[in-house]
Amino acid sequence: MQVADGFPGVVPVRDSKRPGGPALILPATAWTAFISGIATR
């Protein structure tokens, strides 16, 4: 998984095995919630 930075308010995420493939564009708040959720497990 690759995560890009430098995009205000959103977090682009893509499959590192398919760099030319599609990216998911997530709201930054959703990404923060996801990371917080997996960090507490």
C-alpha positions in Angstrom: 0.0 0.0 0.0 1.3 3.5 -0.8 0.0 6.6 0.7 0.6 10.1 -0.8 1.0 13.3 1.2 0.7 16.9 0.2 -3.0 16.8 -0.7 -4.9 19.0 1.7 -8.0 17.3 3.2 -7.6 14.0 1.4 -5.3 11.0 1.4 -4.7 9.1 -1.8 -4.0 5.4 -1.3 -3.0 2.8 -3.9 -1.8 -0.8 -4.3 2.0 -0.7 -4.5 2.0 -3.8 -6.7 -0.1 -1.9 -9.3 1.3 1.6 -9.4 -0.5 2.4 -12.6 -3.8 1.2 -11.1 -6.6 3.2 -9.5 -6.2 5.1 -6.2 -8.7 5.5 -3.4 -9.1 9.1 -2.4 -10.1 9.2 1.2 -11.1 12.1 3.4 -8.2 12.9 5.8 -10.6 12.4 8.7 -11.5 8.9 7.6 -7.8 8.0 7.2 -7.0 9.3 10.6 -9.8 7.2 12.1 -8.6 4.1 10.3 -5.0 4.5 11.5 -6.1 5.3 15.0 -8.3 2.2 15.0 -5.6 -0.2 13.9 -3.0 1.4 16.2 -5.0 0.6 19.3 -5.4 -3.1 18.5 
